[in-house]
């Protein structure tokens, strides 16, 4: 076959010189056209077309097919000369056909590709859908005919029996007509029954003890638990990844009631260090827990995310860390309630994502450029498009972070106060607060009872002012929210271990007023987010106190003792001002509800509060002048 192909190549070179071959090829073209494959074509050409010796040289073809090893040994062996000459003579006696090439052009008329454009309202129908629709119509026709015949046969019992037989016969006849008519498509073998597979006892135990089954059971049982413990009209099928709902509002009253106590065995005897409500999901809140026993099997730090709709004491998410958690927050400018940021005792800032796992997905390094001491203060400032995380450790270092990258801080500031005698003091910050809608100026509560004012950007970065406020360590600092017709964002509350709560103004060196109704350490104080004159405090005697400056400044208008009689470490208001969450030293999280009259404010409250604050300022100045005279 290869020799014939080479002959074909040589023929193409000498085709124009051989006129006799063209005539012979024309006469035998019919035999060539009838060939259906290469073998038939070669046979037709070998049989009918004469060989042109001047076109193909057999000796050249034979010489090309001789083995190279035989050529190299021609000079040493005479017998090989004889064998080669005989082989050449045999190949020279064979005739090789001449080939011809005929070009055929085929025309194809193919339609252009149809471009299908789908819009939002476009619906596609399948053949099965059409068959199901026809089958449904057929069943409806049969049913209607049976009903019409049954109604006409209700005159007598005999007619009823006869009609029943006739109806059955008619039904069978209609079914036979439908099956016999090929123009009506029918659907068979469209069974939707599930296939049950029997497993043995060992396989069943293996599946029940698998991690995949446990995770699936935890996920699907949460809506059932919400429904079992539900006492309000709420959507217990809520998915916290995509939706939000409104919180139920109680009746009109001036009372405070304990709704529920959230507790988990994993946090028994663990003191709660911080509480924060989700700004995106008003029914969600988190609580961070400190370590109880260094030899415990559980992680040192735990953060639980609870839902006030789940009354069966089961957290929605559980986050763990190798270091005890001192503070934790929901990012205010996050699109969903899926991330949590925490400050640890080791100095690391960790970030959890509920979509990933229980351990942190990001954490800051333990290096000289970041924190190496406990972090008690966390706050997120900025806007939805440009925001930063601010953290301050107990050694007086402030770091600015981007939540997208916690590998290194954006900037680091040493919080050092320069005293009047050129002494430099590091600020041991225990609490941090930014005035409402402020990103540059901040205020710190310290262990020595002083409040420090700092600046993040500008010519003088760092601590600028120092105000003597308390006689003991400051446990919290909180600015008044500016969400009313009159702006009171210059006022802030501070709580301390000296059993007092101070009302201060950023424009004054001294406190405006001191609330001294407590008989134990006060660990937290916060303004109501909706009522301008309402704030709450919690102390070491398990007392939750509600204050209203417009009604009384000497004592709280409501005081209640938390269950368990354990010290209340922290508290947090819900976004609507209708609920308060408190955490104690034993790991219990208590949720209180406030009556509508107690929680909501009136239009005249802002004007009345302005008058009361002016009177308190004048009274404080008068008392200070009297003390200075003595």
WOTA-V609673 format. One record per pair of residues at least 6 apart in sequence whose C-alpha atoms are under 7 Angstrom apart, sorted by the first residue. I is the first residue (numbers start at 1). J is the second residue. D is the distance in whole Angstrom. If there is no record, write none. Layout:
I/J/D
I/J/D
This chain:
3/61/7
4/96/7
7/56/6
8/98/7
8/99/6
10/56/7
11/55/6
11/98/7
14/55/7
24/49/6
25/49/7
28/48/7
31/44/6
32/41/6
32/44/6
35/41/5
45/97/6
45/98/7
45/99/7
46/96/7
46/97/5
49/97/6
49/98/7
50/97/7
51/95/6
51/96/6
51/97/5
51/98/6
58/91/7
58/92/5
59/88/7
59/92/6
62/88/6
62/91/7
74/80/6
74/81/6
131/185/6
131/186/6
131/187/6
135/186/7
142/171/7
146/167/6
150/163/7
153/159/5
153/160/5
153/163/6
154/160/6
178/184/7
207/213/7
223/236/6
223/237/6
225/310/7
225/312/7
226/236/6
226/309/6
226/310/5
226/311/7
227/236/6
229/310/7
229/311/5
229/312/6
230/311/7
241/336/7
244/281/6
247/282/7
247/283/7
250/595/6
250/596/7
251/595/6
251/596/6
252/595/5
252/596/5
252/597/6
253/595/4
253/596/6
253/597/5
253/598/7
254/595/5
254/596/7
254/597/5
254/598/5
255/594/6
255/595/5
256/592/7
256/593/6
256/594/5
256/595/6
257/592/5
257/593/5
257/594/7
258/591/6
258/592/4
258/593/6
259/591/6
259/592/5
259/593/6
260/590/6
260/591/6
261/588/7
261/589/6
261/590/4
261/591/6
262/313/5
262/588/6
262/589/5
262/590/6
263/313/6
263/587/7
263/588/5
263/589/6
264/313/7
267/289/7
267/587/6
268/586/6
268/587/6
269/292/6
269/585/7
269/586/4
269/587/6
270/289/6
270/290/6
270/291/6
270/292/5
270/585/7
270/586/5
270/587/5
271/289/6
271/290/6
271/584/6
271/585/4
271/586/5
271/587/5
272/287/7
272/288/6
272/289/5
272/290/6
272/569/7
272/583/5
272/584/6
272/585/6
272/587/6
273/288/6
273/289/6
273/290/6
273/326/6
273/327/6
273/569/7
273/570/7
274/287/6
274/288/5
274/327/5
274/328/6
274/570/6
275/286/6
275/287/5
275/288/7
275/570/7
275/571/6
275/572/6
276/285/6
276/286/5
276/287/7
276/329/6
276/330/7
276/572/6
277/284/6
277/285/4
277/286/6
277/574/6
278/284/6
278/285/6
278/330/6
278/337/7
279/332/6
280/336/6
280/337/6
281/337/7
282/575/7
283/307/6
283/308/6
283/309/7
284/305/7
284/306/6
284/307/5
284/308/7
285/305/6
285/306/5
285/307/7
286/303/7
286/304/6
286/305/4
286/306/6
287/303/6
287/304/6
287/305/7
288/302/6
288/303/4
288/304/7
288/325/6
288/327/7
288/328/6
289/301/6
289/302/5
289/303/6
289/325/6
290/301/6
290/324/5
290/325/6
290/326/7
291/300/5
291/301/6
291/324/5
299/320/6
299/321/6
299/322/6
300/321/6
300/322/5
300/323/5
300/324/5
301/320/6
301/321/5
301/322/6
301/323/5
301/324/4
301/325/5
302/319/6
302/320/5
302/321/6
302/325/7
303/318/6
303/319/5
303/320/6
304/315/6
304/317/6
304/318/5
304/319/6
305/315/6
305/316/6
305/317/5
305/318/7
306/315/5
306/316/5
307/316/7
317/354/7
318/358/6
319/352/7
319/358/4
319/359/6
320/358/6
320/359/5
321/359/6
321/360/7
323/344/6
323/345/6
323/346/6
324/344/6
324/345/5
325/342/7
325/343/6
325/344/5
325/345/6
326/343/6
326/344/5
326/345/6
326/375/7
326/376/6
327/342/6
327/343/5
327/376/6
327/377/7
327/378/7
328/340/7
328/341/6
328/342/4
328/343/6
329/340/6
329/341/6
329/342/7
330/339/7
330/340/5
330/341/6
331/340/7
331/380/7
332/380/7
333/384/5
338/353/6
338/354/5
338/355/7
339/351/7
339/352/5
339/353/5
339/354/6
340/351/6
340/352/5
340/353/7
341/350/6
341/351/5
341/352/7
342/349/6
342/350/5
342/351/6
343/349/5
343/350/7
343/375/5
343/376/7
344/374/6
344/375/6
345/373/7
345/374/4
345/375/6
346/372/6
346/373/6
346/374/6
347/371/5
347/372/5
347/373/5
347/374/5
347/375/6
348/363/6
348/364/5
348/365/7
348/366/7
348/371/6
349/363/6
349/364/5
350/360/6
350/362/6
350/363/4
350/364/7
351/360/5
351/361/6
351/362/5
351/363/6
352/359/7
352/360/5
352/361/6
353/361/7
362/406/7
363/406/6
364/406/5
364/407/5
364/408/7
365/407/6
366/372/6
370/399/7
370/409/7
371/393/6
373/393/6
373/394/6
373/395/6
374/393/5
374/394/6
375/391/7
375/392/6
375/393/4
375/394/6
376/392/7
376/393/6
376/430/6
376/431/7
377/391/6
377/392/5
377/393/7
377/430/7
377/431/6
377/432/6
378/390/6
378/391/5
378/392/7
379/389/6
379/390/5
379/391/7
380/387/7
380/388/6
380/389/4
380/390/6
381/387/6
381/388/6
381/389/7
381/439/6
382/388/6
382/439/6
388/400/6
388/401/6
388/402/5
389/400/6
389/401/5
389/402/6
389/403/7
390/399/6
390/400/5
390/401/7
391/398/6
391/399/5
391/400/7
392/398/4
392/399/7
393/429/7
394/428/5
394/429/5
394/430/7
395/428/6
396/414/6
396/415/5
396/426/6
396/427/5
396/428/5
396/429/6
397/413/6
397/414/5
397/415/6
398/412/6
398/413/5
398/414/6
398/415/7
399/409/6
399/411/6
399/412/5
399/413/6
400/409/6
400/410/5
400/411/5
400/412/7
401/409/5
401/410/5
413/462/7
415/426/6
415/427/6
415/462/6
415/463/6
416/424/6
416/425/5
416/426/4
416/427/6
416/463/6
417/424/6
417/425/5
417/426/6
417/427/7
417/463/6
418/424/5
418/425/6
427/446/7
428/446/5
428/447/6
429/444/6
429/445/6
429/446/4
429/447/7
430/445/6
430/446/5
430/447/7
430/474/7
430/475/6
431/444/6
431/445/5
431/446/7
431/475/7
431/476/5
431/477/6
432/443/6
432/444/5
432/445/7
432/477/7
433/442/6
433/443/5
433/444/7
433/477/6
433/478/6
433/479/7
434/441/7
434/442/5
434/443/6
435/442/7
435/479/6
435/489/6
436/481/6
436/482/6
436/489/6
440/455/6
440/456/5
440/457/6
441/454/6
441/455/5
441/456/7
442/453/6
442/454/5
442/455/6
443/451/7
443/452/6
443/453/5
443/454/6
444/451/6
444/452/5
444/453/7
445/451/5
445/452/7
445/474/5
445/476/7
445/477/7
446/473/6
446/474/6
447/473/4
447/474/6
448/472/6
448/473/5
449/468/7
449/469/6
449/470/5
449/471/5
449/472/5
449/473/5
449/474/5
450/466/7
450/467/5
450/468/5
450/469/5
450/470/6
451/466/6
451/467/5
451/468/7
451/469/7
452/463/7
452/465/6
452/466/5
452/467/6
453/463/6
453/464/6
453/465/5
453/466/6
454/462/5
454/463/4
454/464/5
455/461/5
455/462/5
455/463/7
456/462/6
467/509/6
469/510/7
469/511/7
470/496/7
470/498/7
471/498/6
472/496/6
472/497/5
472/498/5
473/496/6
473/497/6
474/494/7
474/495/6
474/496/4
474/497/7
475/495/6
475/496/5
475/523/5
475/524/6
476/494/6
476/495/5
476/523/7
476/524/5
476/525/7
477/492/7
477/493/6
477/494/5
477/495/7
478/492/5
478/493/5
478/494/7
478/526/6
479/489/6
479/491/6
479/492/4
479/493/6
480/488/6
480/489/5
480/491/6
480/492/6
480/527/6
481/489/6
481/529/6
482/488/6
482/489/5
486/606/6
490/505/6
490/506/6
491/503/7
491/504/6
491/505/5
491/506/7
492/503/6
492/504/5
492/505/6
493/501/7
493/502/6
493/503/5
493/504/6
493/525/7
494/501/6
494/502/5
494/503/7
494/525/7
495/501/5
495/502/7
495/522/6
495/523/6
495/524/6
495/525/6
496/521/7
496/522/6
496/523/7
497/521/4
497/522/6
498/521/6
499/516/7
499/518/6
499/519/6
499/520/5
499/521/5
499/522/6
500/514/7
500/515/6
500/516/5
500/518/7
500/522/7
501/514/6
501/515/5
501/516/7
502/511/6
502/513/6
502/514/5
502/515/6
503/511/6
503/512/5
503/513/5
503/514/6
504/511/4
504/512/5
505/511/7
505/512/7
512/616/6
512/617/5
512/620/6
513/616/7
513/620/7
515/553/7
515/554/7
517/554/7
517/555/6
520/539/6
520/540/6
520/541/6
521/539/5
521/540/5
522/538/6
522/539/4
522/540/6
523/538/6
523/539/5
523/569/6
523/570/6
524/537/6
524/538/6
524/570/5
524/571/6
525/536/6
525/537/4
525/538/7
526/535/6
526/536/6
526/537/7
527/534/6
527/535/4
527/536/7
528/534/5
528/535/5
528/573/7
528/577/6
529/575/7
529/577/6
530/576/7
530/577/6
530/600/7
530/601/7
531/599/7
531/600/6
531/601/5
532/606/7
533/548/5
533/549/5
533/550/6
533/609/7
534/547/6
534/548/5
534/549/7
535/546/6
535/547/5
535/548/7
536/545/6
536/546/5
536/547/6
537/544/6
537/545/5
537/546/7
538/544/5
538/545/6
538/568/6
538/570/7
538/571/7
539/567/6
539/568/6
540/567/4
540/568/6
541/565/7
541/566/7
541/567/5
542/561/5
542/562/5
542/565/5
542/566/5
542/567/5
542/568/5
543/559/6
543/560/6
543/561/5
543/562/6
544/559/6
544/560/5
544/561/6
545/556/6
545/558/6
545/559/4
545/560/7
546/556/6
546/557/6
546/558/5
546/559/6
547/556/5
547/557/6
548/557/7
550/609/6
566/584/6
566/585/6
566/586/7
567/584/5
567/585/6
568/582/7
568/583/6
568/584/4
568/585/6
569/583/6
569/584/5
569/585/6
570/582/6
570/583/6
571/580/7
571/581/5
571/582/4
571/583/6
572/580/6
572/581/5
572/582/7
573/579/6
573/580/5
573/581/7
574/580/6
577/599/6
578/593/6
578/594/5
578/599/6
579/591/7
579/592/5
579/593/5
579/594/6
580/591/6
580/592/5
580/593/7
581/589/7
581/590/6
581/591/5
581/592/6
582/589/6
582/590/5
582/591/7
583/589/5
583/590/6
